Amino acid sequence: MKRVVATKSAAAMYNPVSQATLARNGMLYTAGMIGRSPETGQMLETFDDQAHQALRNLGALLHEAGGSYAD
């Protein structure tokens, strides 16, 4: 059985998709992460800030699913 994974620690999705889905086999499928702040909902200004925020958003989803970047 699959499990939808969502967290307020990552930017909300504005299209009709889940932030992530955890499959029975343990594979985590994520939606496209972008450099949007979860607090404000706004895109960050610079490319570097957006890239770092996208990775923080991804890390929050990994954590919510019970994993980490080490996995």
N, C-alpha and C positions, 0 to 999 in steps of 0.2 A: 504494500500500500504506500502511496506517495504522501508526503506531508508538505503543505505550503509553509514556507518560512518567511516571516516578515518581522521587521523591527523598526521602531521609531528612531533608532540610532543611525539609520541610513536614510538617505533622501527618498521621499515618497515617489512612487511611480505615477505618472500622469496619464498613462495609457492603460488599457484594460489587461494588464498582465501582473503576475505575482512578482515580488522582488526575487524570490528563489523558490525552488521546489527540490525537496530531498527525496530521491527515489529509493525503492526498497533495497537496492544493491549498495546504498551508501553514497552514490554519486549525487553531488549537489549541482543543480543547474541554475544559473543565475541570469537575471535579465541584464541588459546593458547598464553598467554603472557609469554615471556621469559626475562631474564636479559640482553637484548641487549641494548646498548646505542643508542638513536635515532640520536645523533650527529655524532658518529663515525661508527655505524653499528657493532661494536665489542662487544662480550660477556665480561662482567666484570669478574674480577679475582676470587673473593671469593664467596662462597655460600651466605653469608649475603648480599654482594653488589648486587648479581644477584637477590635475593629475593626482596630487596628494589626497584631495578630498575623495576622489573616486576610489582610491585604494582604501581609505578609511571606511567608506561606505561598504565596500566589499568585505573588509575585515569584520565589520559589525554583523553582516549576514553570516559569515563563517562562524562567528562566536555564537550567534543565535541558533545556528544549526548544530552546535555542539563541537565545532572544530576550530581550527586556527590555520594560519599560513603554513605552519609546520606540517600540516596534513597534506 
